[in-house]
């Protein structure tokens, strides 16, 4: 059954209600531990990376017109 909304004096917008299901989020193996040898943090099923947040490499966002910071 279409839903409608009066957008103005003479305009009408038609549409349908979304009834489909969303797909399940991607997961990895059940139990994994951080790849750092001294860390025993259990990673989430939804974390596709090999390390936890604390041991993940630092990423700097790309900002237009600026150069990436240099590491010493």
C-alpha positions as CSV (number, residue, x, y, z in Angstrom):
1,X,0.0,0.0,0.0
2,X,1.7,3.3,-1.0
3,X,2.2,6.0,1.5
4,X,1.9,9.6,0.6
5,X,3.1,12.9,1.9
6,X,1.9,16.3,0.8
7,X,5.1,18.1,0.0
8,X,3.6,21.4,-1.0
9,X,0.6,23.1,-2.4
10,X,0.4,20.9,-5.6
11,X,3.1,18.3,-5.2
12,X,2.5,14.8,-3.8
13,X,5.3,12.2,-3.1
14,X,4.5,8.6,-3.4
15,X,6.4,5.7,-1.9
16,X,6.2,2.3,-0.2
17,X,7.1,1.2,3.3
18,X,10.4,-0.7,3.5
19,X,9.5,-4.3,4.6
20,X,12.6,-6.2,3.6
21,X,15.1,-7.7,6.0
22,X,18.6,-6.4,6.5
23,X,21.4,-8.8,5.9
24,X,23.4,-10.1,8.8
25,X,26.7,-8.4,9.5
26,X,29.9,-10.1,8.4
27,X,31.7,-12.1,11.1
28,X,35.0,-14.0,11.4
29,X,36.0,-17.1,13.5
30,X,34.4,-17.4,16.9
31,X,37.4,-16.8,19.2
32,X,40.6,-14.8,18.3
33,X,43.2,-13.1,20.4
34,X,45.2,-10.0,19.5
35,X,48.3,-10.7,17.3
36,X,50.6,-8.8,19.6
37,X,52.6,-11.3,21.7
38,X,52.1,-9.5,25.1
39,X,48.3,-8.8,24.6
40,X,45.7,-11.3,25.5
41,X,42.6,-9.3,24.5
42,X,39.8,-11.4,22.9
43,X,38.7,-9.8,19.7
44,X,35.1,-9.3,18.7
45,X,33.6,-11.6,16.0
46,X,32.9,-8.4,14.0
47,X,36.5,-7.1,14.2
48,X,38.2,-8.3,11.0
49,X,41.6,-7.0,12.0
50,X,44.3,-9.1,13.6
51,X,45.0,-6.6,16.5
52,X,42.9,-4.9,19.1
53,X,42.3,-1.2,19.1
54,X,45.2,-0.5,21.5
55,X,47.8,-2.2,19.2
56,X,46.4,-1.2,15.8
57,X,48.7,0.9,13.7
58,X,48.1,4.7,13.8
59,X,46.2,6.0,10.8
60,X,45.9,9.7,10.0
61,X,43.0,10.9,7.9
62,X,43.6,12.4,4.5
63,X,43.0,16.1,4.7
64,X,42.9,18.0,1.4
65,X,45.7,20.5,1.0
66,X,47.9,19.1,3.8
67,X,50.7,16.6,3.9
68,X,50.5,13.5,6.1
69,X,52.6,13.9,9.3
70,X,56.0,12.3,9.2
71,X,56.9,9.7,11.7
72,X,60.3,9.9,13.4
